């Protein structure tokens, strides 16, 4: 239990720090005075004021953080000394304020990319295209493919990973496949005609895929990549996770994915503990996943989130003036209510999973 709690605090603490660091650094870049940089919410348990006038805090509730800037509230009754007026957040241009707010999610994406690059350099286990099962009545069995066969090429193109082989079969569709198979150190040529079947994708939707009826053996190879290749793979993986996250949110909103799939802090804590046990690479991949989710969720145009502020700034840039305080106040209350309801629902799902196991 303590192991799980420890890794949950470490993972969330790092990701929250990265997010708030983005706001902090860009605010300082634009000359905004930062009053408080806090990891956590609620009562302060530790604090120190730096030479730049910023109070750095650790707060009791480790489920978030915040950067408090001079003039951030936009309250006309807030008293700002004349000498500090040019360091007020409200005094900056709409584009500078947009940059300060956008920097939080941006830093989450950058962190995820760096974590994945490091993971590929540290080393990853990749599944080899070795057949572990052959489905009866499917094309692979009819073509004579056997358990233990190592598929080394499809239509003359070499394949070295199970994922690459699966993707190539999918891309070729209903095309006759000429497989080069290694069996007992002897290479054989096998012709297979894929069969189109309905399967369920990651979101439970029925989709049609070309299948030959083989499953992986579980044989893996540990691979470390050099920096140039790791950068390419890290960027591609970051984009894939971002695309999957956006798609998942859309599927939730359109009820393709049931709302009971939403996870909260308990699920994150459980996964943090499990991935930490699996090693540094697994933990880095998990942190990248959560960091991207945190960045994208914060960009949703929901008042009180970064995306809500960016939405108001966009309107301000278009109409040439800020949205009224009254509208922003009402929107923030609605946004806070929605956020609290979402957190309660996620916690309910976490507790349901916990007591069901």
ABEGO torsion letter per residue (X at the ends): XAAAAAAAAAAAAAAAAAAAAAAAAAAAAAGBBBABBBBEBEBBABBBBBAAGBBBBBBABAAEBBBBBBGAAGBAABBBBAAAAAABAAABBAAAAAAAAAAAAAAAAAAAAAAAAAAAAAEBBBBBBBBABBBBGBAAAAAGBBBGBBBABBGGBBBABAAAAAAAAAAAEABBBBBBBBBGGBBBBBBBBBBBBBBBBAAGBBBBBBBAGBBBAGBBBBBBBBAAAAAAAAAAAAAAAAAAAAAAAAAAAAGABBAAABBBAAAAAAAAAAAAAAEAAAAAAAAAAAAAAAAAAAABBBBGBAAAAAAAAAAAAAAGBBBBAAAAAAAAAAAAAAAAAAAAAAAAAAAAAAAAX
